[in-house]
Amino acid sequence: MEINVPKAAGPFEMTGSCWDIRKEELKIKHSELTDADLDFEFGKEDELLSRIATALNKNLEEGCRYIVYHCG
């Protein structure tokens, strides 16, 4: 599944260390997110984004934008 992120945000890329920082920021901002929601596995980014978006009551694209803009 291709996720459209605004060009100003740049490409959506995630590395382990990058995600560790974003994960902690999300946990602070959104206590409703569980460790299971934020569990990241390489190659399964869509599943991660889907879990986060669902927990935050956003669609997949909104969830991706939120992560890029607020946790980057």
C-alpha positions as CSV (number, residue, x, y, z in Angstrom):
1,M,0.0,0.0,0.0
2,E,1.4,3.4,-1.0
3,I,0.9,6.2,1.5
4,N,0.8,9.7,0.2
5,V,2.8,12.0,2.4
6,P,3.0,15.7,1.6
7,K,6.1,16.5,-0.4
8,A,7.3,19.1,2.1
9,A,7.5,16.3,4.7
10,G,9.9,14.2,2.6
11,P,9.8,10.5,2.1
12,F,8.5,8.3,5.0
13,E,11.6,6.4,6.1
14,M,12.1,4.6,9.4
15,T,15.1,3.1,11.0
16,G,15.4,1.3,14.3
17,S,17.0,4.2,16.1
18,C,14.7,6.8,14.5
19,W,11.7,4.8,15.5
20,D,12.8,4.4,19.1
21,I,12.8,8.2,19.4
22,R,9.4,8.6,17.6
23,K,7.9,5.7,19.7
24,E,8.8,7.4,23.0
25,E,7.4,10.8,21.7
26,L,4.2,9.1,20.8
27,K,3.9,7.3,24.1
28,I,4.3,10.7,25.9
29,K,1.8,12.4,23.7
30,H,-0.7,9.6,23.5
31,S,-1.0,7.4,26.6
32,E,-3.7,5.4,24.8
33,L,-1.0,3.8,22.5
34,T,0.2,0.5,23.8
35,D,3.6,-1.1,23.3
36,A,1.8,-3.6,21.0
37,D,0.5,-0.6,18.9
38,L,4.0,0.7,18.6
39,D,5.8,-2.6,17.9
40,F,7.9,-2.0,14.7
41,E,9.3,-4.7,12.4
42,F,11.2,-3.9,9.3
43,G,9.1,-4.6,6.2
44,K,5.9,-4.3,8.1
45,E,5.6,-0.5,8.2
46,D,2.0,-0.6,6.9
47,E,0.9,-2.7,9.8
48,L,2.5,-0.3,12.3
49,L,0.9,2.7,10.7
50,S,-2.4,1.0,10.6
51,R,-2.3,0.1,14.3
52,I,-1.3,3.7,15.2
53,A,-3.9,5.3,13.0
54,T,-6.6,3.0,14.4
55,A,-5.6,3.7,18.0
56,L,-5.6,7.5,17.3
57,N,-8.9,7.3,15.4
58,K,-7.3,8.5,12.2
59,N,-7.2,7.0,8.7
60,L,-3.9,5.5,7.5
61,E,-2.8,8.6,5.6
62,E,-3.6,10.9,8.5
63,G,-1.7,8.7,10.9
64,C,1.4,8.8,8.7
65,R,1.2,12.6,8.4
66,Y,0.9,12.8,12.1
67,I,4.0,10.8,12.7
68,V,6.0,12.7,10.1
69,Y,5.0,16.2,11.4
70,H,4.8,15.7,15.1
71,C,7.4,13.1,15.8
72,G,10.2,13.9,13.5
